[in-house]
């Protein structure tokens, strides 16, 4: 008999039919009337399916009464309209097969409410909780929606390298990839000789697929990447991960305005999808995690994003009379407290800040004619702050070379990137969205470590 997923069983389309459902026991309660109620969940949706098991069942005493939260079972029975409150349908069991028991003394998440901090220590089990089941389903929908959004607009999905020899951001916070024997490193002139390494040169885990993405955008037009990226930043904040996923579209023949329009359209597309297709999970987040999350998402979706320059942003912050922990001085990057002030208090809607000082932005960004700023943008949203960072890319080879050298980097590793400016250079733009930060935004979860299945942070790579 073919299995029916609980999400379909709950739809009621198989009423009065025999069904086979499988899942994990969430609760079991026994009635004095000679039967038991089991709440069963298989991960396909937020809600549980109630199973009614009569004491006359052959294995009731020896097996059913040993089922505790976490146990796995298969149930054959008739799907009927529920006589009680709280559910529309239930299954009257004819047969219960036990796959695996679960010791209630050892199964931590079956006893009581467990803190998110404790669940990070047992990340292999946290998908079985309501919160992380909901996070995972929303994350899944957002991933699918990302592909749908770009595919519908003619973007090509490409896979950029995870191992690279170039530093996209120029910050140097990269994980080295090497097969050298650390106890006997080959050296030349007192330094490690990487010519003996697997790739014959220094290699790292990528911080971004952007530079390689530009190669394909300048041949195919519009592309996007969606893959893992890595930052060796020794930060233990609720906003940082060492391994995270990035969505990075790149468009040929596009300027900063085109970039900003795409970013706003993309954010609204994702929010609409979540509101329409993840209603049960979102109701849970709105009730138990952030009681304003649905209001926030509806407001963002209905708002036209405000656009201001970085210089205007600094002027607004300085005139606000607000006391900030970090100074608001032209030439310094905006901090989360500044970004949230702009979105939550000043404009009460998302804000796209453009034209940042060139000294605080990456070498590849298009230099403006004023000689002081670049054609960069950050998309700011309430509660999170920056959700997207992007720019028009520098398409003038001489200006690009000057910026690379200004930042103390060598031109040699970027020879292929520089070639793009030699052979049919075009205006092009793109942005990066940290996927986990967006999942955090739409779910209201406080800590970014709770929106990725297995978080990688300093001193943490257990699972």
N, C-alpha and C positions, 0 to 999 in steps of 0.2 A: 504493500500500500504506500502511495506517495505521501511524503510528509507535507503538511500545511504549516506555513509560518504563522506565528501568533498575530502578526499585523493583519494578515488576511482573515484569520479566524475571527478576529474582533470586528471585521467589517460586516459580518453577518450574512455574507453571501452563501454560506454553506449550512444555514439553519436546517436542523432535523436530518442532517447527513452524518455519516460516520467519518471521523477525521482522525489523523495521526499527527500529534504535536510532540515536539521534543524541546527540552530546555532545562533550566536550572531552577530549583526550588528557592523561592524568596521567603515564603512563610508556610508553616503548617499549623493548623489549629484543629483540634478534635472536638467533636460534638458528643454530648451524652446520648444523642439519638442513634449512635451507632454508625457514624460516618465521619470523614475528615475533609477539610477544605485545604487545598493547596493553591498558592499563588505561584504561577509558573511564568518565567520570562525567558525568551530566547535571544534577546538583543535586537530583534527586528523592529521594535518600537518601544516607547517609554512604558506603556501600560502592561500590566500582567494579565494573564488569562486564568480565571478561576476554574479549578478542577475539583469535582465532587467525587469522592471515592467511598463507596459503601463498604462497611465492615465485612460484608459477605464475600468480598473479593478473596481469592485463594491466598494471595501473599500479603494480605492486609496486616496481620499480626507480625509476621516474620520480617517483612520488608518495609511496607508503607509507614508503619509506626517508628521506623528507624530513620526516616527521611527528615533531615534538618536543613536549614538554609545552606545553599551551596551544592547540595546533592543534585545529580543529573539523572533525568528520567525520560522515558518515552511513554506517551499515553494514547491509547486508542479508546475512542468513545464517541458519544453522540453530542453534537453541538446543538444546544437548546437555548431558548430565550431564558434569561436569568429571572428567577423569582424574587431575588433580593435586590437591595440597592447597591449602587457603586459600580455596577457593570451591566452591560446590555445582554451579553451572552456568557455561557459557561459550558463546560464539557462534563457530561456524566460518564465517568470512566468505566470501561468494560475490561480493560487490561492495563496494567502498569508494569513497565520494565525498568529496572534500576540499572543505570550504567555505572554510577559511582556514588558512594556515600561520602559524607563530609562530617568530620569530627567537630562537633559544636564547641569543644573546649579549645581547639587549635585554630579554628577558622575565625580570624579576628573580625572580619567585616560582617559576619553573621550575628554578632552579639549585640552591638550597640553602634551609635554614631561614632565614626572614626574621623579624626581631623585630617585635613588635606596634607599637613606635614607628615603625619604617620603614613598616609597612603602613598606618598612619594617613596617611602622606604620599602613598600611592598607593591611597587608599580605593576608587577606581573598579575596582580589580582584586582587592581582598582577599576578595570573595565566592567566589573560585575556590579558596581554601585550605580545608583540612579544618576548621580552627577556625571560620572565619566562615561557612562553609556550615552547620555545626552550630548556631552561634548563631542564624542566620537561621531555620532550620527550627524551633528551639525557640521563638523569638520569635513566629513565625507561629502555632504551636499555642497559645501563651499568649493571643494576641489572639483567636483563635477561641473558646477556652475562656472568656474574659472575657464575650463576648457570650452564649455558651451559658448561663453561670451566671446572669446577670441576667435573660435572657429566660425561662429555666425558672422563675424566681421572680416573674414578672409585672412586672418593671421595664420601663419604656419608654426606648428609646435616643433621646436628643436631641442635636442639634448646637448648642452654644453659640458665641457670637461669638469670632472670633480677634482682631478689632479692637474695642476697648472704650474708654470714657471714664472708667471707674472702676478704682480700685486695690483688688483684693480683699484683699490682705494688709496694705495700709497701709504697706509698707516703701519704696515709691518706686523700686524697682529694676526699671524698666520701659523697654522700647524704644519710642521715640516713632514714630508713623506720621504722615508729613506729605508734602504735595506742594509746600510753599513753596520758593521759590528761596533757597537758603542764602546766595547772594551778595547778595541784596537783600531781606532779611527785613522785612516790614511791622511797624512798632512803634507803640506807644501808651504814652505816659508812661514811656518808656525800656524797655519790655518788649515782647516779641514779641506781636503782635496776632493770635491764632489765629482770630479771627472771619473772617479772609481765607483760612483753610486749607480743605481739601476738606470737612471735616465741620463747619466753623464753630466748632470748639472743639478743645482738645487731645485727641489720640487716641493709643492705645498698643496694643501687642501684649499679649494677655491673659496674666496669671500664673496664672489659674485660671478654670474655668467654673462655679465653685460658686454665686456670687450669682445668675447667670441660671438655674442648675439649680434653685435654691430656688423660683423663680417657677413652674416647671413641676411641681415636687413638691407645691406647695400648690394645684395644680389637678388633677393626675393621680394623686397618691399617691406612687408610687415611680418614680424615673427614674435614669438614669445617663448620664454623658458619657464619651467616650473620644476625646481629641483632643490636638493639640499645644498646649503652653504655653511661655512664654518668660520668662526672668529675666536682666536685665542686671546680673548679679553678676560682678564682675571676679575670678573664682576659677579657679585652674588646678589644682585638686585632682583626684584620681581619682574623686571622688564627684559632681562638678558638671558640668552642661551648660547652655548658654545656651538651647537648644531641646530640649525633651523632651516625652514623652507622658504624660498623666495619665488615670487612671480615677477618676471621682468620682460615686459613687452618693449619692442624697439621698432620705430617707424621711420622709413626713408621718406624724404621730401616732406618732413613735418617740423614745425617750429614749437616753441614753448607753449603757445596757446593751444595747439593741437594736442599736446601732451596733457595739459590741464583738463581739456574737455574729455579726453579718453579716461583719465583717472576718475573724474566725477561720475561719468557714465558707468564705469566699472563698479565703483563702490555702491551705487544705487541698484545696479543689477543684482549684486550679491545680496544686499539687504532684502530686496523684494523677494528673492528666491527663498531666503530663510524664513521670512514672515509667512509666505504662502505654503511652504512645504515642510516646515519643521515646527508647526504650531504647538504640538504637545510638549516637545522639548523646550521650546521658548517660554511656554507658560510655566514650566518648572523653574527655569532660570529667573523669570520675573517674580515668582513667589518666594523662592528660597535663596537666590544668589544676589540679585540686584532688582529691587522692586520698581525701578524706573527704566529698566532696559528696553522694554517694549515701547514706552513713550519716547525714549531717546532715538531708537531706530526709526520709528515712524516720522519723528521730527526731521531727522537727517535726510530721510528719503523725500520729504516734501519740501526741503529747503533748496534754494539756489546757493551754491557755495560762494562765499564772499572771496574776492580777490584783492589783495593788497601787496605792496612791495615790502621787502624787509625794512627799508628805511621808514616807511609809514608805520610798520609794526613797532619799531623802536620808539618812534614819536608818541604813539598811542600809549605804550607801556609807561613811558616816562611821565606822561601827563595824567595817568590814571589815579595817582595818589595811593596806589596799592603798595604795600610793603612786600618785597620779594626777597627770597633768600639769596638769589644771584642777581648781580647788577645788570641793568639793561643799558649796555654801552654799545654804540655802533662798532661793529667789527668782531663782536663776540656772538657765538651761536646762541640761539634761543633755547631755553631749558623747558622742561615739561610744564613747570608752573607758569611760564609765560604763555606757552601754547594753549594751556587750558583756560587761562584768563581770557585770551582772545576768543576762544570758541564758546566758553560757557558764560562769560559775563559781558564782554564788550559787544560781540556780534550775535551771540546766542544761536550759532549755526556753524557748520564747518567753514574753515578758512583755508584758502590757498595763498601761501606767502611766496613771493617771487623775488628774483634778482638779489641774491645774497652777496656779501662781500667775497671777492675771489680768494682771499687768503684762507678762508675757513671751508672752502669747498675743493672737491677733487680736481685733478689736473685736466680731466677730459671735458670739463664743462665749457660751453661757449662763452667767450669773453665779450662783454658788452662794450660799446664804443666809449663809455665813460672811463674805461681803464681801471675801474674800481670794483665792478660787480660782474657777476656771471648770470647767464640765463638759466637759473636753477629754480626749482620749486619744491616746497614741502606742503603736503596736504595734511591739515590738522583737523582732528575730530574731537568732540567732547569726551572727557574722562580718560582718553588715551594720550592725546596730543598728536605727534607726528605718526601718520599711518602709511604715508607714501612719500618717497623722496625721488625726485627726477630732475631732468635737465634737457636742454638742447645740447647736443654734443659739439665740441669744437671741430669744425671741418676745414680749418686753415692750418696747413702743415707747419708753417713757421711759428704760428702762435702756440700750437700744440707742443712743438719741440721746446719752445721757451719755457712753457709751464712745467714740463717734465723736469727740465734742468733746474728750474727755480726751486723745485721741491727736493733737490738733491738726488734725483734718480738718474740712472743711465738710460740713454736712448736705445742701446743695443737690444735689451729684452723686448722692446716694443716695436721692433722693426716691422713686423707684420701688421700691427695696429696702425702704424704710420703709413704703411702702403695704401690703406683705405683712403687716405687724403691725397695720394698721388694719382690714383687711377679712377677717375670719374667721381670725385668727391661730391657729396650732396648734403644739404641740410638734413639732419636726422635727430630724432629725440626719443627718449624712453624714460621709464621709471621703474622703481622696485618697490614691491609691497611685501613686507614680512608676513608670511601666512599666519604664523602663530599669533602675532600681534592683532591681526584682523579677527581671528577666532576669539581671542580674548575680548575684543571690542564688542562683538555681537552676542557673546554669551554673558558678559558681565563678570567673568572670572577675574579675581584679583591678581593671581600669579601666573605668569607665562609658562611656568613649569607644569601647570595643570591643564594645558591645552595641547600638549604634544604627548604621544603615547609613552615615550621613554626619554625624559629630559637629560641632556648632557650639559653639565655645569662644572665649575671648578671642583675638583676632588670627588666627582660623582660620575661614574660610568659603570654602575653595577650590573645593569640588565642588558 
